[in-house]
Amino acid sequence: MEKRMQPFCWVLLAFFILTCLVAQTHGRMKEQGLHHFYKSTLKPDSGIDSSLFQATDDLVDQMNFLPQVGLKERDWIKALPGQPPVKFSQYGGYVTVNKAAGRSLYYYFVEAEQPSKETLPLLLWLNGGPGCSSLAYGAMQELGPFRVKSDGKTLFKNKYSWNSVANVLFLESPVGVGFSYSNTTSDYSKMGDKITATDNYVFLVNWLERFPEYKSRPFYISGESYAGHYVPQLAHTILYHNKKANRTIINLKGIIIGNAIINDETDERGTYDYFATHALVPDRVMSQIQKYCDFSPNAGNKSRACNAAIDAVSPNIDNINIYNIYAPICFSTNITARPKKASILNFDPCSDYYVHAYLNRPDVQQAMHANVTKLTHDWEPCSDVVTTWLDSPSTIIPLLHEIMANGLRVWVFSGDTDGNVPVTSTKYSLNIMHLPVKTTWRPWFLKREVGGYTEVYKGDLTFATVRDAGHLVPSFQPARGLSLIKHFLGGTPLPNTKRSN
């Protein structure tokens, strides 16, 4: 196998810290961590532009709601190459969201085991970036039913898969990500939050026509990282069209986002504070950042003194996995001739490379019904095709308030060893929502151990930390991640005694 190592530079942007790469490295993976951000091409907005939250009729009308008869049967995956036996059905394929442009989104769907699939809810998972694949991370490295072994050919079962508590739908979005594509190449330079929310909505309406048995099923949206934008924006779009139609088109019940980008100012300030409180940067650097840096969205360009202080951060964190500051890094980008002993509980830091090898196999792509002839690129975990991100509001807090006001469940969780969108950032961002506390801060338990800490706010918002978990919570703490989603879907508080499960 060709070695997939190329040097990367960390670009510490004012809009968001530590989210470099891609433009010069063509989406290749870095030795020292999982690159989930595509922020070097992002064009952030100053302040909050409410027009970005409008689910505009003209955009939706331009999409296509097409006949779906017979397409579910076509999408059925008999088995993935190298997979162990399972007792659930899985599907993969495309949903056209704009016929004129030839824009299609790829999905992978795993049903719960019989007979649970008939009663369990439908859960959509979105990874972030913007520009990273929900198949690469969510499905194959986090909460999906399988993980890839080190040979890049065989799979092993994830006993903590979320399809034990839900029917789980993974979406590669926007076009240009993973197997999703557009026949209109100019689309790749026109991506942004607004069109992503619209495409995702049109995808869902069409997908539910393809799988009509899920139309009335309780529906939840989940995701991590930049999906802190995707998830609330899609929820907003669903609410808008349900109200406009005066009926329930999509039976949305709640959202859950993890290590999520929520509010730029507090998110960025919280990242530096996390570095300082976890002994990653010297106090003198932190003092300079506090003195010279203004992270407010209307502050304009940072001063020379601020940039100098920020530049001093990079040498201190370049040699660790910023997505889990206490986890090992990958030292070999090669797959192995024979698979190493695999473990769900001890996440392999080289998993990115195993997944890349597996999903670029022709037999795997054929089994998953991935139309690679339509793509302008090999499958990559993060896109090197999406070249510009046109719109990204500096905060999604107004959407969280709106979703809560509509009586929907909102959970926000944070792996507490993530240095990229750390727990301090999430706490700062939630604090500016000024929500009255319903249940004060306390530990929650799993198997007699503290699984993390939680606080519940009036309006049905729950915040939970996951102890000893990084940016990809289900990768590093699969049992705690499963407990978290189980209680979210069930609408039950996280366990508060050692005897709880």
N, C-alpha and C positions, 0 to 999 in steps of 0.2 A: 504493500500500500504506500502511496505517496505520503510523505510526512506533511502534516497540515499546520506546520509552525511558521508563522511569519511575525516579525516584531510589530508591536502596537505601541502607540503613544497614548498616554492618558491625557485627555483634554478636560481640564477643569472649567466647565462653563459656568457663567453667572446664572444661567437659567436652571441648571441642575448639575450637581457635582458628579464627577467620576463616571461620565457616560460617554466615553470617547468612541472612536473607531469607525469601522465599516467603510467609509468612503475610499480610503487608500488601501484597505486590506481585503476588499471584496468579500466581506462577511466571514472570513476565516476565523477559527477559534483561537483564542489566546491560551498559552500554556498555563497561565496562572488563575484562570477563573472562567466562569460562564458569562458571556457577553450578552446581556439582555437589552441593551439600549442602543438606539440608533440616533442619538441626540445630536451628532455632529451635523446632521442635515436638517435639524428641526428649526423652524422659524417661530419662536415663541411670541405670543401676543403680550402687549403691555396691559396689565390690569385684567379685568374680566369683561369680555364682550358678550353680552347676553344673546346676541344674534347667533352665536355659535351653538347655542342650545336649542334653537328653533328647529323642530322637525318639519322642515319646509315641504309643502305639498308638491311643489314643482319637482324637487329631487326624487321623491317617491314615485310620482307619476311617470317619470322618465324610466323607471325600472320596469321589470317585467314580472308579472305574476302568471306563470306558465303552467300548463297541464302537467301533472306529476304521476299520472296513472302508469303503473308498471315499472316505475323507476326504482322503487324500493327493492323489488325483487332483483333488479339488475345490480344494485349496489351491495347485495349480500356478499360478505366475505366468508367463503367456506372455511378457510384457515389461513393464518399468516405463516410464511415459511419459518420453520424452526420453532414454532410455538408448542407449548405443552397442551394436553387436552383440557378443555373448559366446558362449562355447562351453560354458556350464555351465547347469544348471537351478537355478531358485530357486522358493521356496514361501513362502507367508504365510497365516496364519489363526489360529484360536483353538483352545485346548484347555481344556475345562471341568475345573476342579479341585474344584468343589463345586456339584453340580446343584441342591440345595435352595436355596442362597443365590444361584444364578445367577452364580457367580464364575468368570471365564474369563481366561486369560492369552494375550496375543498373542505370536506368534513370527514371525521372519523367518529363513529358512534358505537358505544358498547352498552348493550342492555344489561340490566340486572338479571341474575339467575331466576329461572322459573321456580315457583310461581310469583316471586316477588316483583318481577317486572310489571305485572298487571296493576300493582298498587303503589309502587314507589314513584316519587316525583321525577320530573325531567330536569336535569342540571346541565347548564351550558358552562364550559370552561374557556376562558380567553387568556392567553399569555400577552405580554406587553411588547416593549421595545421603545418606540413603535417600530415594528418590522420583524418580530421574532415569532417563531412557530409554536402553536399550541400542540402540535404533534411531536415536535422535538423535545419539548420540556414537559408540559402537562401530561401528555399521553405516555411518553416513553421514559421519562425520568422522575415523574412525581406521583400522580394519582391514578394513572391508567392501570389496566390489568396485567401488563407485562413490562419487564425491563430487558434491555439488550445485554447479552454477555460480551465478554471481552474479545471474542472471535468475530464480532460483527455479523454473525450468521444465525445465532440461536437466541431464543428468548427464555426467560424464566418468569414464573408467576409472582405477582405482587399480592400477597395475602392481605395487604392493607388497601387494596384498590377501592376507590370511592364507588365503584359500581356494586358494592355490597350494600349501599344505602340509597342509591339513586341510579337512574338510567342516564348515562353521562355522554354528552355531546361535545366533541372538541372541534373547534373551528379555526382554520388557518386564514387569518384576516390581518390587514386588507389584501387586495390582489397584489401579487408580487412577493408574497410571503409563502414559503414552503411550496406546496403544489398548486396554490391558487394563482390564477393568471388572468391577463386581459389580452385580447387580440389587438387592442389599440394601445400601442406602446407609450403614447403620450400620457396614458392614465398613470403610469408609474411616477410621473413628475407632478401629479396633481392630488396626491394622497394627503389626508389630514383627518382630524377628529370628526369633522362633520360628515364627510363622505363615508368614513368607516362606519359610523353609527347608522347611516342610511342603508349602506350595503348589508350590514349585519341584520338590520330589521327586515329587509326584503328577503334575505336568505332565510330567516326564521319563518316568515309567513309561507314561503314556498316549501320549506322543509316540512312544516306541519301538514301541508297538503300531501306530501309524499308519505308521511307517517301519521295519518289522521287519528290513529288511536291515542296520540299524545295531545291532541288539540285541547281537551278539557282538563288535562293533567296539571296539577300544580307545577309551576315553572319557576326556576331560580337561576340567577346569573352569578357566576363566580369568576374570579381571576386574580392576578397578582401584578405588581409593578406598574407599568404604564396602563394596565387594565384598570387601574384606579381612575382613568379617564373613560376607557371603553365601556366598562360595566355600568356606571351611572348614566352615561350618555345613551346607551341602548335602552336602559330602563325608562329614561325620560321619553324616548321616542315611542316606546310601547305604550306608555301612559297617554301620550298625546293622541295616538291613533285610536286607542280604545275609547277615549272620550269623544273624539271627533265622530266615530262611528256609532257612538252610544251603545256599544256592546263590547263584550270581551273577545277581542281578536286573539290575544295571547294572554294566558291566565297567570300573569306575573304575581308572585307572592313575596319575593324578597331578593336581596343582593348580598354578597359577601366578597370582600376584597382584602388581599393580604400584601403586606409590605408595599403599600400602594402610594403612588404619587397622587397627592390630594391638593396641596396648596404650596406653590413654589417657595414662597418666602420662608415659611416655617419648616418646610421639608429640607431646604438647603441649610438653614441655620441649625436645625436639629442634627444634620449629618456631621457638621464640624464639632458640635458639642459631644456627639457620640465618640468621635475620634479622640477628643480630649479626655473624656471620662473613661476611656478604655485603653489609655496609655499608648495610643498610636502616634500622637504628635506631641512635641514638647509644649510646655505651658507658655513659653515666650511666643511661639507661633500662634497659639490660640488667642493670646492677649492682643496680638497685632490684628488678627481677624476681627475680633470683637471691637477693636478701636477704629479700624479703617474701612470695614466692609458694611455696606448697606444692601440688604437682600430684598428690599421691597420692590415690587414689580415696576414701579415708576421711578426707580432710582437712576436709571440710565446706565451708562458704562461705568464699570468699576474704576476706582482710582489706581494710580500706579502703585501706591503703597499696599492697597488691598490685593492687587494681582501678585505682588511680590510675596505677600503672606500666603496666598493660596498656592503659589508655585512651590513654596517650601513644604507643602503637605505631601506632594507626590513621592519624593524619595523615601518617605517613611512607610508608605503603603504599597509600593510597587511589587514587593516580594511576598505578599500574602494574598489569599483568596478574599477579595473584598466582599464577596457575596456570603461568606461565612468566615469571619475573621479567625476562628479557632480550628478550622478544618484544614486537612492536608491539601496540597496542590498536586496537579498532574505532572509527572516527570517524563512520561512517554506518550507520544501521540500515535503510536502504532497499535493496531489491533494484534491479537495473538493468534498463533496457529491453532492452539487449543484453548478453549475457554478457561479462564481462571475460576476459582471457586467464587461463586456469586453470593451476595448477601443483600437483603433488603434493608436490614438494620444498620449496615455500615456502607454508606453511600460511596461509590467509587468515583473519585474526582476526575477520572478520565472518561466518564460515561458519554460526554459530548461526542467523542471520537467514535465510540462504538455505535451510537445512534446514527451518526453521519454515514458510516460504512453500511449499516443495515438499510437505511432508507434510500440509499443510492443503488441498491442491488436491483437489477431488472426484474427478477422474480418477485421481489417484495412489491415493487411498484405495480406490477401486473396484478398481483393478488389484491392490492388496495385500490385498484381501478384509478390509478394516478395517470393522468393524460400527459406524460412527459413530453410528447411531441409538440405540445402547445407552449411549453415553457421556453424562455430565452436563457435559462440557466440550469445548472445542476441543482438538486435539492440542497438547500443550506439551512442551518438552524436559525440564522438571522439574515434578512434579505440584503443582497447587494444590488438589487434591481430598483427598489424604491429609492429615488434619488432626492426627493424633497418632501418635507412635511409642512403643509401650508398653514394649518391652523391648530393651535393648542392653547386653550385658555389657561391663565395662570392659576386658576383655582376651580375645583368642581364642588366646593362646599355648598353653593346654592342648590345644586342638584341633590345632594344628600338631604338637605332640608325639605326639598320638594318631595322626594321619595318617601321620607318619613311622614310628611303631611298627608300623603295618600294612603297611610295605614300599612305600608309595606315594612317588612322586617329588614333591618340593616345591621350587618356585622362587619367589623373591621378587625383584622388580626395582624399580628406582627411577630415574626421569628426574631428572637432577641439577640442573635449573634450576626445579624445582617448588618454590614457596614455601608451598603449602597443606598437603601431606603430604610434607615434604622428605626428602632422603636422610639427613640427620642423625637424623630421627625413626625411620626404618626401621632404621638401624644401631643406635641405642640400644635399640630394641625387640628386635632379634635378639640383642643382647649379653646381655640378661637371660635368654635361653634356655640360656646356658652350654654351648654345643655345642663339642666338640673340633673343631679345624680339620683338615681333610683336605688341602686345597690352599690354600696361603696367597694372600693378596691379590696380584693381578697384573692387567695390562691385557689386554683382549681386542680383537681386530682385525676390521675389515671394510674391504676394498679398500685395504689397506695403512695405514689410519688406525686410531687407537685408537677403538673403539666405546664403550668404557666400562671398568669394572673389575669384577672378580669374585673371590669367595672361596667355597670349597666346604667344607661341614661334614659330619662323620660323621653318618650317619643319612639321607643323601641329600637334604640341603637345600643349594641353591645360591642365593647372593645375587649379583645383578648390577646395576651401574649402567649407565645409558644416557646417554652424553655429549651435552650440549646438547639434552636433551629435557625437556619440561615434564610437567605432570600427565597429559596425554594423550600418552603416548610415541609411539604410531604416527602421531599427527598431525604432531608436530614432527620426528620422526626415523623416517620410514617404512621405510627400508632397514635401519636398525639394529634396529627393532622386529621386522621380518620375520626377520632373522638370529637374533634372540633366541628367537622362538617355534619356528623351525625346529630349533634345537639342543635346546630343551626337549622337543619332541615326539619327536625322534630319540634322546633320552637321551645326547647327546654333549656333551662340554665345549665351551664357547665357544672360538673359535680363539685360539691363543696366539702366533701368528707373523704377520708382515706379509704373508706369502705366502698366508695362509688367506683363505677367503671365508665 
